[in-house]
Amino acid sequence: MAGAELIGREELAEIQELFSREKVNLYRYGGGNYKAREFEEKFAAWMGVKYAHAVSSGTAAIHCALAGAGIAPGDEVITTAWTFIAPIEAISALGAVPVPVELDETYHLDPLEVEKAITPETKAVVAIPMWASPKMDEISAICRKHNLILIEDAAQALGASYKGRKLGTIGSVASFSFDAGKTLHTGEGGIIVTNDKEIYDRAAEFSDHGHMHLPGLPRGKDPRRSKGLNLRLSEVTAAIGLAQLAKIDMILSKSRENKQKIKDGIRHLQNITLRPFSDEAGSQGDTLIFRVRDREAALQLEAHLLEHGFGTKILPEALDWHFAGVWGHLLGEYDRYRDADLETLWPKTGTMLRSSICLNIPVLIDEPTIEKLVQAIISGAEKIG
């Protein structure tokens, strides 16, 4: 699972360096703190943006990104019907209205569906790259045409790019996650990036009860202009982040290499359709997606892989946490969804997801295990016919 596989001496050394100082303060805004600022500066430099602000989780990051962009009660926010539930929760928590739309063939926002969903109340589009890029040219053009804010929740796609531009640098603001399944792992943690100073300031304020962090003013004397929450990152988490960030280029390179070997080993199979891309060269390497005949075949193949020691990732095993069609507990709060059969609102997406297999590609997978996985997929494909 990418960075989570590589927690070790380097992370411990960063923590020990932090604790070696006198008067250790683990509080983000405590006197003499420095790890969080150093992590943010290095992350911003690696991304090629002006500003980065680290927070307590990926969910906190998209929450702060939305708040920083000015999403308010009643605003409609268009996003994808396939995502982890966190961005939908964050939109809802701000009093805004989530508007999921169907996927296109790349498993991302369908630009045609985005345009169809726009109303006078639409404020933003949240593009969620699932280990690869949506059709960002088309989505960006739609946002410009309708004066909408483009937000990238790139939690699953740190290090991926679109036509040479890193995902997270195309919209007005982006969020990333550092939990156990992400490119970098800090236990919990997340970060927002932007080139917009106003969005950066408002996101940082939202993460810290509204504190405006004005230079020269002591904490407690600084003013506030809007409400916020406690979504702060600790110095210990930032220390781990620094060690992980130093490994990112190796993580990305090795995972892409491993993924390519597996794809090359199964691309000849006639009853498996490998996921198409808008920019495959820029895609992340730690996840492989392919589609089979139908839901029954996907479940059968999943069971076969499990018998051979290989689990799936999200599809099919965790679909309920990643598909709007089953989120009645959340979407049922809104008039537009209350009496609807959610499954019927996104039929294409539901069919795609239920007939797909999603595989985790470890960084540390060795050649014999790659070959074993390839053979398990081949024999599974033979079984489903």
C-alpha positions in Angstrom: 0.0 0.0 0.0 2.6 2.6 -1.2 4.0 4.7 1.7 2.5 2.4 4.4 4.9 -0.3 3.2 7.9 1.8 3.9 7.5 3.1 7.4 10.8 2.5 9.2 14.1 4.0 10.3 13.7 7.3 8.4 10.4 8.1 10.0 11.8 7.2 13.4 14.8 9.4 12.9 12.6 12.4 12.1 10.6 11.8 15.3 13.8 11.4 17.3 15.2 14.6 15.9 12.0 16.4 17.0 12.2 15.0 20.5 15.9 15.7 20.8 15.2 19.4 21.1 14.7 21.2 24.4 11.2 22.2 25.3 9.5 19.9 22.8 6.2 21.3 21.7 4.0 19.0 19.6 1.3 21.6 19.1 1.0 22.9 15.5 1.0 26.5 16.6 3.1 26.1 19.7 6.2 28.2 20.3 9.3 26.9 18.5 7.4 24.5 16.2 8.9 23.8 12.8 8.1 20.3 11.5 4.7 21.2 10.1 6.0 24.3 8.4 9.0 22.4 6.9 6.7 19.7 5.6 4.4 22.2 4.0 7.2 24.1 2.4 8.8 20.9 1.0 5.5 19.5 -0.2 4.6 22.8 -1.9 8.0 22.8 -3.6 7.6 19.2 -4.8 4.1 20.0 -6.2 5.3 23.3 -7.8 2.7 25.5 -6.0 2.9 28.5 -3.8 1.0 27.3 -0.8 0.4 24.1 1.1 -1.4 23.6 4.4 -1.3 20.3 6.3 -4.3 19.1 8.3 -5.4 16.1 10.4 -6.8 13.8 7.6 -7.7 13.6 3.9 -11.3 14.3 4.9 -10.2 17.4 6.8 -8.2 18.5 3.7 -11.2 18.4 1.3 -13.4 20.0 4.0 -10.8 22.8 4.3 -10.4 23.1 0.5 -14.2 23.5 0.1 -14.4 26.0 2.9 -11.4 27.9 1.5 -13.0 28.1 -1.9 -16.1 29.7 -0.3 -18.6 26.8 -0.5 -21.6 27.8 1.6 -25.1 26.6 2.5 -27.3 26.1 -0.5 -24.4 25.9 -3.0 -24.6 22.9 -5.4 -21.3 21.1 -5.9 -21.0 18.6 -8.8 -18.8 15.6 -8.3 -18.5 12.0 -9.2 -20.8 9.2 -8.2 -17.7 7.0 -7.6 -15.5 8.2 -4.8 -14.9 7.5 -1.2 -17.7 9.1 0.8 -15.5 11.7 2.4 -15.9 14.6 -0.1 -19.7 14.0 -0.1 -19.6 14.3 3.7 -17.6 17.4 3.5 -19.9 19.1 1.0 -22.8 18.2 3.3 -21.1 19.4 6.4 -20.8 22.8 4.9 -24.5 22.9 4.2 -24.0 22.6 0.5 -25.7 20.2 -1.9 -23.7 17.3 -3.4 -24.6 16.6 -7.0 -23.0 13.3 -8.1 -22.9 12.5 -11.8 -22.2 9.5 -14.0 -18.8 8.2 -14.9 -17.3 8.2 -18.3 -15.2 5.2 -19.7 -12.1 6.3 -17.7 -14.0 5.9 -14.4 -14.1 9.6 -13.8 -16.5 12.6 -14.1 -18.2 12.5 -17.5 -17.8 16.1 -18.9 -21.1 15.8 -20.7 -22.9 14.8 -17.4 -21.2 17.7 -15.6 -22.5 20.2 -18.0 -26.0 18.7 -17.9 -26.0 19.0 -14.1 -25.2 22.7 -13.9 -28.0 25.0 -12.5 -28.0 28.6 -11.2 -27.1 27.3 -7.8 -24.0 25.4 -8.9 -20.8 26.9 -7.3 -18.1 24.3 -7.9 -17.0 21.1 -9.5 -15.0 18.6 -7.5 -12.9 16.4 -9.8 -11.7 13.2 -8.0 -8.9 11.5 -9.9 -9.0 7.8 -9.0 -5.3 7.0 -9.5 -5.4 8.7 -12.9 -6.7 11.9 -14.5 -10.2 12.8 -15.5 -10.6 14.7 -18.8 -9.3 17.8 -17.3 -9.2 19.9 -20.4 -13.0 19.5 -20.9 -13.8 19.8 -17.2 -11.7 23.0 -16.9 -13.3 24.5 -20.0 -16.8 23.8 -18.5 -15.8 25.5 -15.3 -14.5 28.6 -17.1 -17.6 28.7 -19.3 -19.9 28.7 -16.3 -17.7 30.6 -13.9 -17.4 27.6 -11.5 -14.6 26.8 -9.1 -12.7 23.7 -10.0 -11.5 21.7 -6.9 -9.4 18.6 -7.1 -9.8 16.0 -4.4 -6.7 14.1 -5.5 -6.4 12.0 -2.3 -5.9 8.8 -4.4 -3.6 10.4 -7.0 -0.6 12.1 -5.4 2.1 12.0 -8.1 -0.2 11.4 -11.0 -0.3 14.0 -13.8 -2.3 15.2 -16.8 -0.4 16.3 -19.9 2.6 17.0 -17.8 0.8 18.9 -15.1 0.6 17.3 -11.6 -2.9 16.6 -10.5 -3.7 19.0 -7.8 -2.3 22.0 -9.7 -4.9 22.4 -12.4 -7.9 23.6 -10.3 -8.1 26.5 -7.9 -7.3 24.3 -4.9 -6.7 20.6 -4.2 -6.6 18.1 -1.3 -4.6 15.0 -0.6 -4.7 12.2 2.0 -1.9 10.4 3.9 -3.9 7.5 5.3 -2.8 3.8 5.0 -3.9 3.4 1.3 -2.3 6.5 -0.1 1.0 7.4 -1.8 2.4 8.8 1.4 1.4 7.5 4.8 1.5 9.4 8.1 -1.0 7.4 10.2 -3.6 10.1 9.5 -3.1 13.4 7.8 -3.9 15.4 4.7 -2.9 18.6 2.9 -4.4 21.3 0.7 -2.4 23.0 -2.1 -3.2 26.1 -4.0 -1.7 29.1 -5.7 -4.5 31.4 -4.4 -3.5 33.2 -1.3 -7.1 34.0 -0.2 -8.1 30.3 -0.6 -5.0 29.3 1.4 -5.7 31.7 4.2 -9.3 30.8 4.5 -8.5 27.1 4.4 -5.9 27.5 7.2 -8.3 29.6 9.2 -11.0 27.0 8.9 -8.7 24.3 10.1 -8.0 26.2 13.3 -11.2 27.5 14.7 -11.0 30.6 12.5 -7.7 32.0 13.8 -6.4 34.3 11.1 -2.7 33.7 11.9 -1.7 37.3 11.3 2.1 38.0 11.5 3.1 39.9 14.6 0.0 39.0 16.6 0.3 36.4 19.4 -2.1 33.5 19.3 -5.3 34.5 21.1 -5.0 38.1 20.0 -5.5 37.4 16.3 -8.9 38.2 14.8 -11.4 35.9 13.0 -13.7 36.5 10.1 -15.4 33.1 9.8 -16.0 30.0 11.8 -13.9 26.9 11.7 -13.1 23.6 13.3 -10.1 21.9 14.9 -8.4 20.0 12.0 -4.8 20.7 12.9 -1.8 18.5 12.2 0.6 17.6 15.0 4.4 18.0 14.8 4.8 14.2 15.1 2.6 13.6 12.1 4.5 16.3 10.1 7.8 14.6 11.1 6.6 11.3 9.6 5.4 13.2 6.5 8.9 14.6 5.9 10.5 11.2 5.9 7.7 9.8 3.6 8.0 12.8 1.2 11.7 11.9 0.7 10.6 8.5 -0.6 7.9 9.7 -3.0 9.9 9.5 -6.3 10.9 5.9 -5.5 7.3 5.0 -4.6 5.9 6.4 -7.8 8.6 4.8 -10.0 8.4 1.4 -8.5 4.7 1.2 -8.4 4.4 2.2 -12.0 7.0 -0.4 -13.0 5.1 -3.1 -11.0 1.7 -2.2 -12.5 3.1 -2.3 -16.1 4.5 -5.8 -15.6 1.1 -7.1 -14.4 -0.8 -5.3 -17.3 1.6 -6.8 -19.8 0.9 -10.2 -18.4 -2.8 -10.0 -18.7 -3.5 -7.7 -21.7 -4.0 -10.6 -24.0 -7.1 -11.9 -22.1 -10.1 -11.5 -24.3 -12.7 -11.4 -21.5 -11.0 -8.7 -19.5 -11.1 -5.0 -20.5 -8.3 -2.9 -19.0 -9.3 0.5 -17.9 -8.8 3.2 -20.6 -7.1 6.5 -19.7 -7.2 10.2 -20.7 -3.4 10.2 -20.0 -2.1 6.8 -19.1 1.5 8.0 -19.0 0.6 10.2 -16.1 -1.4 7.7 -14.1 -0.6 6.4 -10.6 0.9 3.0 -10.4 -0.5 1.5 -7.2 -3.9 0.4 -8.5 -5.0 -1.7 -11.5 -8.6 -1.7 -12.7 -10.2 -3.9 -15.3 -13.7 -4.8 -16.2 -15.3 -8.2 -16.8 -18.7 -9.4 -18.3 -21.0 -8.6 -15.4 -21.4 -8.5 -11.6 -21.6 -12.2 -11.3 -18.3 -12.6 -13.2 -16.6 -10.0 -11.1 -17.7 -11.7 -7.8 -16.6 -15.0 -9.1 -13.2 -13.6 -10.1 -12.8 -11.9 -6.8 -13.4 -15.2 -5.0 -10.9 -16.9 -7.2 -8.2 -14.3 -6.5 -8.9 -14.6 -2.7 -8.4 -18.3 -3.0 -5.0 -17.6 -4.4 -4.0 -15.1 -1.8 -4.9 -11.8 -3.5 -7.5 -9.4 -2.2 -9.2 -6.7 -4.2 -9.3 -3.0 -3.5 -12.6 -1.1 -3.3 -14.1 -3.1 -6.2 -15.9 -5.2 -5.5 -15.1 -5.5 -1.8 -15.8 -1.9 -0.6 -18.3 -0.7 -3.2 -20.8 0.5 -0.5 -18.3 3.1 0.7 -17.5 4.3 -2.8 -20.8 4.6 -4.7 -23.5 7.3 -4.4 -26.2 4.8 -5.3 -26.1 3.3 -1.8 -25.7 6.5 0.3 -29.3 6.9 1.3 -28.2 7.7 4.9 -26.5 10.9 3.6 -28.2 11.9 0.4 -31.6 11.1 1.8 -31.4 14.4 3.8 -31.9 16.4 0.5 -35.2 16.9 -1.1 -33.9 16.0 -4.5 -32.9 12.5 -3.3 -35.3 11.8 -0.4 -37.9 9.8 -2.3 -35.6 8.6 -5.1 -34.3 5.1 -5.8 -30.7 6.2 -5.7 -29.6 3.1 -7.7 -31.6 4.4 -10.7 -30.0 7.8 -10.7 -26.5 6.6 -11.8 -27.2 3.3 -13.7 -24.1 3.4 -15.9 -21.9 4.0 -12.9 -23.5 1.2 -10.9 -23.1 -1.2 -13.8 -19.5 -0.3 -14.4 -18.5 -0.6 -10.8 -20.2 -3.9 -10.1 -18.5 -5.5 -13.1 -15.0 -4.2 -12.3 -12.0 -5.5 -10.3 -9.7 -3.1 -8.6 -6.3 -4.5 -7.5 -3.7 -3.0 -5.1 -0.2 -3.0 -6.5 2.4 -3.0 -3.7 5.6 -1.1 -4.0 7.5 -4.1 -2.4 5.9 -6.8 -4.5 8.6 -9.1 -5.8 8.9 -10.8 -9.2 7.6 -14.3 -8.1 4.5 -12.6 -6.5 3.9 -10.6 -9.6 4.0 -13.8 -11.7 1.7 -15.6 -9.2 -0.8 -12.7 -9.4 -0.7 -12.7 -13.2 -1.3 -16.5 -13.3 -4.2 -16.1 -10.8 -5.9 -13.5 -13.0 -5.3 -15.7 -16.1 -6.8 -18.8 -14.4 -9.6 -16.7 -13.0 -10.4 -15.3 -16.4 -10.6 -18.9 -17.8 -13.0 -19.8 -15.0 -15.5 -17.0 -15.7 -15.4 -17.7 -19.5 
